[in-house]
Amino acid sequence: MLKIDALPAFTDNYIWMLQDPQRRLCAAVDPGEAGPVEKWLDTRPGWQLTDILITHHHHDHVGGVEQLKARYAARVHGPALEKIPARDEALVDGQRIRILDHELDVFEVPGHTSGHIAYFHDDAQDPWLLSGDTLFAAGCGRLFEGTASQMFRSLQRLAALPASTKVYCTHEYTLSNLRFAQAVEPENPDIAERLEQVTRQREAKHFTLPSELSIERATNPFLRCSEPSVIAAASQHADRSLETAEAVFAVLRGWKDSF
């Protein structure tokens, strides 16, 4: 069975390490710097880095790719619509790749960047998603290159995945995202409970990831744009009546940018 661990990088990034312990094979996801991956491998003699998975082109996700590929001869997979260093396989929407004997579906999820992709492992017992900077725990990525409409559609696509899907995003933003979520829905008991739990986790310096899609649907305002309470809060913030979930999303994203 595949194991997934987080390697902290920079201030709040995570590099996810996919592992096949029986065969001592692994893959790195969005290695913004090579050091954490090299240190992980140096303490595990006999392990081989076979693949590197990239979600988008930002430096804190690709900065370590060339060094890791040069040292370990790993195969680099990344979005076809973006410039990815040392990429071997350019991926497009609907493609399926096999990593460590696990099938991953490629979704194009533009918004944060124009060519951002996510990787989904569709398994009845253990589905999981590598969401990069598109879907965060209790939040979503900023709109650097894409539009609010693109990000809204991307998030709707991810929100439709099975409720038990584990969400492996690449930043430890959960606490600040939940503070915003509570500002949007102060009466939501699920948000209040999650905020209390995550506050304790961070005080103890524990990771808050992965999340689960069922939890995101209950507490992530960007997945709740059709909920009356979220519509009301966004409309009040915008000082106008918002008629569509997409319009609500656009207001929420702008609100969060200055929160």
N, C-alpha and C positions, 0 to 999 in steps of 0.2 A: 504494500500500500504506500502511496506517495505521502511524504512528509513535507510540510512547508514551515520554514522558520523565517523570522525577521532579523535582518542585520541593520542596525541603526547606522545612518550616514548623515554627514553634515549636521544641521541643527535638528531637523524633524523629518528627514527622509527615512524610508525603509527600503532596503533591497531584499526582495523575497527570494529565498533559496528553496527551489523545488528539489526534493531528494528521493532517490531510490536506494535506501540503506543496504538492501540485499546485494545489489550490484555495485555499490559505491559510485553511483553516477549522480550528477546534479546539474541544475540549470539556474542561472541568475536572471532575475527580472529587474530591469531598469537600474543597472549599476552606475550611478552617477559618479562614483569614484571606485577605483580598483581595490584600494587597501582593505576594506572590510571583507571582500570576497577572498582576496589572497590570504589574509590572516585566517579565515575560516578553513580554507583548504590546507594551509600549512599545518594546522593542528589535526588534520585528518589524513594521514599518509595513505596513499593508494586510491584516494578519491579522484574522480575525473570530472572536470567541468565540460559538459558536452555541448551546451546550448546557452545562448543569451537572448532573452526576449525583451523587446523594446516596445513601449506603448506610444511614445512621441519624442520629438527631437530636442526638447529642452535639456540644457547642459547638465542639470542635476539628475538627469535620467540616463544620459549617454556618455558622460565624461570619462568613465572607466572602461568603455567598450574596447577601444583599440589596444590598450595595455593588456586587458584580459585575453583578448583574442590572440595577441602575439605570444603570450606566455603559455596558454593552454590549448590553442587551436580550436576554440569553441566556434560553433556555427551561430551566426548572428541573424536573428529574425526581426523585422520591423516593418512599419507601415510604408507602403509603396508611394504614398503621396507626400512623404516628407524625406528630407535629407538625413539619413542615419549613417554615422561613421562605420566603416568596415562591414556594412550589411551584406549578407550572403543571399538572403531570401526576402524579397519584397512582397508584403502581404496585402491582400485586398479583401473587401467585405465578402463574406460567404465562404472564404477559403477554410480548409481544415488542415491542421498540421499535427504531427505526432511527436510529442516530447516525452521522453522517459516512458515510452509505451502508454501514454495517455493522449487521447484525442482532444484537441483544443479547437474550438470554433473561433474564427476571427470576425469581430464586429467593428465596422467603422463607426466611431462615435465622435464626430466633430463638435467643436464648441470651444474647449480649452485651447486647442490648436486645430488647424484646418484638416489635418490628416490623422488625428488621434485614433488609435485602435484599442480594443479590449480583447482579452482572451477568456473564453468560457469553456469550462469542462462540464459537459452535460452528463451527469451520472445520477441515477435515481436515488442512490443512497448518500452520495457525497458530492453535490454540485458545488463548483466554486468559480469565482470570477476574479481575474486580474484587471482591475478597473483603472489603473494609472491615476491620472488627475481628473478623471471625468466624474465618477461617483465617489465621494468621500463618506466616511462615517458621519452622519448627520449633516452633510453638506454636499457641495459640488465645486468643481474647479472654476476659477475666474475665466472670463471670456477674453483671451488674449488675441486670438485670430478669428475665431468663429463668431456666430451671432447667437443671440438669445434663443431664436427659433431653432437653430441647429442643436444647441445644448438641450433645450426642452425635449426635442424629439429623441435625442440620444439617451437622455435619462428615462424617458418613457419606455424605450426599448429595453433598457436594463431592468427597469422596475417590473417588467412583465415576465422576468425569469422566475423559476421556482422559488417559493418563499424561504426554503431552507438553504438557498445559495449563500455560501460564505463569501464575503466581499473583502478582497485583499487590495486596498488602495495603498498609495505610496507616501502618505504624509500623516504625521501624528497631529491632526487638527481637531480631534473629536471634541475636546473640552470647549474650545472657542466656538466651534460649530454649534454645540448644544446650548451655549449661552445665547446665541442668536436665535436658535429654534425656540427657546423659552420666551424670548422677546416677541416672537411671532405668535406663539400659542401659550400664553401664561397659564391657561387652565388645563393644559394637556397633562394628565397624570403620568403617561408613559415617558414624556420628556423629563418631567420632574424626577422620576425614579432613575432614569438613565443618567441624568446630570449628576445626581448624588453618587451613583455608582462610579461613574467615570472620574469624578473629583477625587474619590478615595483611591482609585487606581493610579492616577497621576501623582497624588501625594506620596504614594508608595513607589513611584517611579516604574510602574508596570505599563506594558503595552495595552492599548485599548482595542487593538485589531487582532484578527479580522473581525468584521461585523457580520451581521446576517441580514439578508434582504427583508425578512419579516420585521425585524427591528427598525430598519430604515423606513419601511412603509408607515410605521407607527410614529416615528420621531423626526424624520428628515423633512423639513418644510418644502424642499425642492421636489420631493416626490408626492407632496400633499396639496398641490395647487388647485385641486378640485374640491377640497374640503371647505365647508362654509366658514369655519373659523379662520382659515388661512386666507381665503378670499376677502373676508372682512378686514383682516389686519393689513393686507397689502393695499386694499382700496383706501383704507384710512391713511396709510403712509403716503400713498400717491395723491390723496385728496381728490379722488375721482372714482367712479364706479368702474370696476374691471369686469369685462363681459366674458373673457375666455381664460382657461387655465394657462395658456401660453402667455397672455398679458400679465397674469399674476406672477408667473415665473420671472418675467423680465423685470418686474418691480422688485421682487424678492432679491434677485441677483444684484441689482443696483443698490438696494438697501444694505445688503451684506457687505458690499465693497466699502461702504463708509461706516460700518457698524463699529 
